[in-house]
Structures are given as structure tokens and as C-alpha cells.
Amino acid sequence: MGKMVLAVFFGLVIIVGMTSASLAHHAGGVEVGDLETGSVVGTPFKELPVDAEIQAIEIGNVKAWYPPTTVVDFKSRTGRPVVLKVTNTTSAEHGFFMTADAAFEAPSVLKIKLVLKPGETKYIGIPTSDLFYATTGSTFIYNCHLHPAHVGGKFVALGR
């Protein structure tokens, strides 16, 4: 009887521990906002350097997110969050969707999804834990989820 109670107790401890880890992955810490009022991990965006600027652009009939590849080197960085400045420079509304999962299926993978009006800028703060521990790779894709034919890009986190 004592072994049975101990086995049940141990099983519950394992289940609770796995649930906590799962909730940590689902909770995410990605924050989207503007420069003056936005923050990530308790630090205001205006106090953090912008790591990359990504823009929705039009060149002739081609609509794309520029640059096509964004690289951030983590080899010499401390654990400070990544801050992306995302701007829609076009005359139409565009979506910005960034994920590490090309199939967009895993519930624990990093996913950022927002809609930008013409001329609008948003800041995205991503804790390094979300970049490295809630994903399996170090390459993330970004595109316009409102217009699948538009050209997207890649965000590469070096030094992982």
C-alpha cells in the first residue's frame, strides 16, 4: 500500500512538473507596442537598442518585407531581449507574422502576429528565452499573413 501511494505521489509530481514547463512555453514573453509605452521583460522599449528594422515595401508590383534576411549575433550579447522595429511604408494594410515553425503547427513555438496600417510602426520585444528555449531552430521566417503572395524574409539568431 505504501509503495502504491508513493508511486501515485511521484506520478503526480512528474505530471505537475511537465505541465509547468508546458505552460512556460505557451505563456511566451513576446510584447508588441510603441516606443514610448511598450516594454518587454519589464524594460521599456525606449531604453533598449533596436536590433533590427523590418519594413513592408513596394518595388513596382512587388510587395515584400525588407530586408529579406535579418541577422542578430548572440555570441557577444548578454541576455537582453531582442527589439525589432516593424514599419509598414506602403499605402495598404499589411500583416507581420514571424515564427520558427515552417508548418505553423507546434503550440510551443514562437509566433508573432500583428496587422500594421499604412505608415504604422510597432516595436516587438522578444526575450532571449523565447528565441532559444521555446524553439528548435535558430532561423525564423516572417511574412505577410494577410497577403500570402507577398515576399517574406528570415530572421537568423547566430551563436546559439
C-alpha positions in Angstrom: 0.0 0.0 0.0 2.8 2.4 0.9 4.6 1.7 -2.4 1.3 2.4 -4.3 0.8 5.8 -2.5 4.4 6.7 -3.2 4.1 5.7 -6.9 0.9 7.8 -7.3 2.6 10.8 -5.5 5.7 10.5 -7.7 3.4 10.3 -10.8 1.6 13.5 -9.8 4.9 15.3 -9.2 6.0 14.4 -12.7 2.7 15.5 -14.3 2.8 18.8 -12.4 6.4 19.4 -13.4 5.7 18.7 -17.1 2.6 21.0 -17.0 4.6 23.8 -15.6 7.2 23.5 -18.3 4.5 23.3 -20.9 2.8 26.4 -19.6 6.1 28.3 -19.6 6.5 27.6 -23.3 2.9 28.6 -24.1 2.9 31.7 -22.0 5.6 33.5 -24.1 7.0 36.8 -23.3 6.8 38.5 -26.7 5.4 42.0 -26.3 4.2 44.3 -29.1 3.8 48.1 -28.6 5.0 51.5 -29.4 8.3 53.1 -28.5 7.0 55.3 -25.6 4.7 52.9 -23.8 5.9 49.4 -24.8 8.1 47.1 -22.7 9.5 43.6 -22.6 10.6 41.7 -19.5 9.9 44.9 -17.5 12.3 47.1 -19.6 10.8 49.9 -21.7 11.4 49.7 -25.4 12.9 53.2 -25.4 15.7 52.0 -23.0 16.7 49.1 -25.3 18.6 49.4 -28.6 16.7 48.3 -31.7 18.4 45.2 -33.0 16.7 45.2 -36.5 14.3 47.3 -38.6 12.0 45.4 -40.9 9.8 47.3 -43.4 6.9 46.4 -45.7 7.8 47.9 -49.0 6.6 48.1 -52.6 9.0 48.0 -55.6 7.0 48.2 -58.8 4.4 45.5 -58.5 6.3 43.5 -55.8 5.3 43.8 -52.2 7.8 42.5 -49.7 9.2 42.6 -46.2 12.7 44.2 -46.3 15.4 43.2 -45.6 15.0 39.6 -46.9 17.4 38.4 -44.2 17.9 39.9 -40.7 20.8 38.5 -38.7 21.4 39.2 -34.9 24.6 37.8 -33.4 24.2 36.5 -29.9 27.8 35.4 -29.4 28.8 38.5 -27.5 25.4 39.6 -26.2 24.2 39.4 -22.7 20.7 38.1 -22.1 18.9 41.3 -23.1 15.8 40.9 -25.1 15.7 41.4 -28.9 13.8 44.5 -30.1 12.5 44.6 -33.7 11.1 47.8 -35.3 8.5 46.8 -37.8 7.1 49.5 -40.2 4.6 49.5 -42.9 5.8 52.0 -45.5 3.1 51.1 -48.1 -0.3 52.6 -48.7 -2.2 49.4 -47.8 -2.6 47.4 -44.6 -0.1 44.5 -44.1 0.3 41.7 -41.7 3.5 40.7 -40.0 3.8 37.1 -38.9 7.0 35.6 -37.6 7.6 32.0 -36.4 10.2 29.4 -36.1 7.9 26.6 -37.3 7.5 26.5 -41.1 4.4 24.4 -40.7 2.9 26.9 -38.1 1.7 23.9 -36.0 3.7 23.4 -32.8 1.9 25.1 -29.9 5.1 25.9 -28.0 6.9 27.6 -30.9 7.4 31.4 -31.0 4.7 33.1 -33.0 4.2 36.8 -33.5 1.2 38.1 -35.5 0.1 41.7 -36.0 -1.5 44.0 -38.5 0.0 47.3 -39.5 -1.9 50.2 -41.0 -0.3 52.3 -43.7 2.6 54.2 -42.2 2.3 52.5 -38.8 5.3 51.3 -36.8 5.3 48.8 -34.0 8.1 47.5 -31.8 8.4 43.8 -30.9 10.3 42.7 -27.8 11.3 39.1 -27.7 13.0 37.6 -24.6 16.1 35.5 -25.5 14.5 32.6 -23.7 11.6 32.6 -26.2 14.1 32.7 -29.1 16.2 29.8 -27.8 14.2 27.6 -25.5 10.8 27.6 -27.0 12.0 26.8 -30.5 14.0 24.1 -32.1 16.0 26.1 -34.6 17.6 29.5 -34.9 16.0 30.6 -38.2 12.6 32.2 -38.0 10.5 33.2 -41.0 8.5 36.4 -41.4 5.8 37.2 -44.0 2.5 39.0 -44.5 -0.2 36.7 -43.3 -2.9 38.9 -44.9 -1.3 38.6 -48.4 0.4 35.2 -48.9 1.8 36.2 -52.3 3.9 38.9 -50.8 7.6 38.2 -50.4 8.7 37.4 -46.8 12.1 37.1 -45.1 14.1 35.3 -42.5 15.4 36.3 -39.0 18.6 34.4 -38.1 19.8 34.2 -34.5 23.6 33.4 -34.6 25.6 32.0 -31.8 23.0 29.6 -30.5 
